[in-house]
Amino acid sequence: MSSSSPSKPRIIVGISGASGVIYGIQALKTLRELEFETHLVVSKSALVTLSQESPLKAAELFELADVHYANSDIGACIASGSFQTIGMLIAPCSIKTLSEVATGVTSSLLSRAADVVLKERRKLVLMVRETPLHAGHLESMLRVTNMGAIVTPPVPAFYTQPETIDDIVCQSIGRALDLFNVESGLVKRWTGNQPRRDKE
């Protein structure tokens, strides 16, 4: 696939081994509906998580993307800054992946692609899934933030009064896509307190 003049906006989606593979799945489904060209890389640990948390098989997950790469394929086009994208979303992002990005020691295509996005000054959004956090985790988050990434843990927005897990997941993914200036249609937005209409 040519890396010049893409006909649709391109985005890289990474799925690491943290709990919450459903976030990556929803991101891929939403981006497909929005007619984005998605480039997917999934860690080995994420496939283990997939088997524990989702009825989807690996092949079905890969089919949600336009292009899928093996995590060991360091020669893939997304490992080069010359491949044009609007950025990368890692959903969920494990502490291991966060740490690799924070140090620039990229041992896989997942962390290499993230590193490339940073060096090209594109958007890198990390949906970090871990709790509680020790000082090393927090230092890694601060480091990647100073490097230009956005750390956005998938924290539920209870003011939306979610009724299902899907409600919570969709709100979180919608807010993550907001960071790319992508209107997903998933977000229930806060409109402020409504003015009182009763007489004083």
N, C-alpha and C positions, 0 to 999 in steps of 0.2 A: 504494500500500500504506500502510495507516495506521501511524503511528509509535507509537501507544499500545497498551499491553497486548499485546505480541507473544505468540502462542501457543507459539512455540518460542524458545529463546535465540538471540539474533542476534549475529553476529560479522562484522566487516569483514575481508576478506582482500585484501591488496595484493600485486601482483607487479611488481617493478621490473626494470630491464634487466641486473642482475648475472647472472653465470653461476650456474646452480642453479635454473632454472625448475621442475625436478622437485620441489623442496620445496613450492612453491605448489600444484602439481598434487596431490601427496600430501595436503597439508593440506585441500584442497577435498574430495577423495574421503573422507578420514577424517571430516570434519565432516558430510558428507552421511550417512554410515553412522550417525553419532551423533545424527542428526535435529536438527542445528543449521540455522538459517536463515542462509545465507551471502550476503554482499554483496561483490561482486568489483569491483576496479578494477585495470586493467593498463596499464602505461605503454607508450608507442610502442616504446621500446627493448626492452621485455620481449617484444614480439611478434617482434622480430628474433631475440632469443635463443631463443624458442620454436621458430622455424624451423630453428635450428642444433642444438638439443639434444633435441627431442622429435618423435615422429611425429604428435602432435596438431596439428590445424589450429586457428586462432584460434576458430572457431565451436564446435569441440568443447571447447575450454578454457572458453569462456563458459558452455556448457551444464552444466558441473560445479557452477555456482553457482545459487542461487535467483534472484538478481538481479545483472545486470551493468551497469556504468556506463562510459561513455566517459570517458577521463582528462581530457578538456577540459570535461566537464559540471560546472562549478563550482556549478551550482544544484541538484545532486543532493541527495537527503535526507541522505546520509551527510556532507554538508558542514555540517550543522547539529547543534548539541549537543542539540537537542530530540528528535532521532532516537535512540531508546534501543538501545544495544548493550552487550555485555559488554566490548567493546574491539576492538582491531585487531591483526592479525598481518601483518607484511610479510615475505614469504618468496619469494625472497631480497630483501634490502634493499641497494641500491647505495649507493655513497658519495655520489652526487648526492642521492638521496632522504634519506639520513642528514643531509647538510649542510643541506638545505632545512628539515628538521624542527628541526635544532639552532638555526637562525637565525630560525625563524618566518617566513621569506620563502617562502610557498607558491605555487608557480607552476602547480600542477596539482591535480586532485581527489585524487590519491594523497597528496600531502604535506598538502593542506588537511584531508583526513579524519584524518590522523595528528595534526595540530595540534589539531583538535577533540577527539579522544580525550584528548589531554593536558590541554587546558583544562577538560574535564569530569571530570578525575581518574579516568579509566578506564585499563584496562591497554593499553599499547602495547608490543608485542614486536617487536624488529627483528632479523631473522636476517641480520646484515651479512656480505657476502661480498666480501672483499678481502684481499690479502696480497702483499707485506709492507705494513706501515702506517707512514706518516710522522706527524710530530707533529700536523699538521692533522687527520688522520683520528682520532687518539687524542683530541685536544681536542674534536672533535665528539661522539665517543662519551661522553666525560665530561660534556659539556654536556647531552646528551639524558638521560643517567642522572640528573643533578641536577634535570632537569625532570620526572622521574618515569617515563621509559621504561625498558625492560629490553633491553639489548643482549645477544643470545645467538647468537654465531656458530655455525654448524652444524659443531661439532667432533666427529669420530667418537669413539665410546666403544668402544675396542678390547677392554675387559674382557668385552664381550658376545660376543666372537669372531664378528663378522659374516662371512657367507660370500658375500653378494651386495651390490651397490650398493643394492638395495631395503632390505636389512637396515639399512644405514647411514642411509639417508634416513628410514626409518620411526622409528628410534630418535631421530633429531634432531627430527622433527616431534612425536613423542610427548612429548619433553622440553619443547618449546616450548609445547605445549598444557597441560602440567603447570602452566605459569605462569599459566594462566587457571583453574586448579583443575578442569581437564577430564581425566577418566580416559579415555584413548584405547584402552587395551589394546595399544598398540604398544611400550611400554617394557619392556625387560628390566632389571629393577631389581637393584641391588647389594644383596646380603643380608648382607654382611660375611663375614669369614673363618669358616669352619665349625670348630667345636671339634674338637680331636683326640680320637679314641675309642680309640686304642691305649694300652696300658699304659706308664706311664713306666718 
